């Protein structure tokens, strides 16, 4: 077997393979022999049909089978022997199928890039520290009191932070469109859960019927509605204001807090915020670290892998709003909107794999056991949790990846330079 490899654009490669005549003849003759023992043809006894007759009748189909088998046999071998790492399925073209000459075909593929990790001492990542102020704790408590409060009807004009109960019907040029209506819809004014202008035009209204006009934003997830004006018929049924929950035993029980008074409640909120901050500090630091690594390491990612990742992201986005690819048109979360993020994700995954090899990181059973032990402390019955998790292979694999990343981050902290970045807790919403 002869193999030649030609570099095309970016990560595309054209692999040309020539299979010896002997390999073709061996497979062809074997298939003829197998047919000969079974073939029933008028004028000949079973098992005595001449090869020439068999080839005349079955030759074309056998030829196709042999070509297919030769490709299936030779392609993986060529890939392995030449240490090629395919990132896509091969696009095969038959160059020569004359059985008297070597069978030749070409396979065009994308390959994974060869990455040799670089660590620049000139590029820093940011080590995040988040400051919690007393005002942040006050806001957190106010938010809890509102979330666990009760909505009460009021006889007045609506204002920001009120909840309104509405029916609405939207039309574009007099025609209805998908998702244009709802009944008994609960909407908190100022939540920005509707398109720009929708909530603003309900502020200051008492229960009544009226019409409003809004323009869908340019980056709206449904392309056919982007930058289009719609008219909505609004039936404002109720205006409600929140009656905040009291900081008492009932609230403590709802929040599953084993505390007695308001002072302990505040301390518990601070403790929960501090735990959340530790997670956020770690995530923001890792994100900055990975951004720095991608700047240091320039390489292309296979387009086929990027497209696959973008497709997964789109499916996830559709699922979050109750749609599937089958019932969503191309204009609902168009695939192009995910390409940039998908490329970054693929490049990071490829770099991650190379870094694990570079640092020779291996996750041992003890590492996972230690992680499970730590996780089990979050549950009332830690032993029951550990017993349950031992029979969950998918969850255990996720734990292995978490431990692997933790070990990699520790290695990277020693290999890279960092600078401190202090932000306020209130800034987290913009991160």
URGI-V599335 format. One record per helix or strand of 3 or more residues. SS is the DSSP state (H for helix, E for strand). FROM is the first residue (numbers start at 1). TO is the last residue. If there is no record, write none. Layout:
# URGI-V599335
SS & FROM & TO
SS & FROM & TO
This chain:
# URGI-V599335
E & 2 & 7
E & 12 & 19
H & 21 & 36
H & 51 & 81
E & 91 & 96
E & 103 & 111
E & 124 & 131
H & 134 & 147
E & 150 & 153
E & 163 & 172
E & 175 & 188
E & 208 & 215
H & 223 & 225
E & 229 & 243
H & 249 & 254
H & 262 & 296
H & 303 & 320
H & 335 & 358
H & 365 & 376
H & 382 & 389
H & 393 & 415
E & 417 & 424
H & 425 & 430
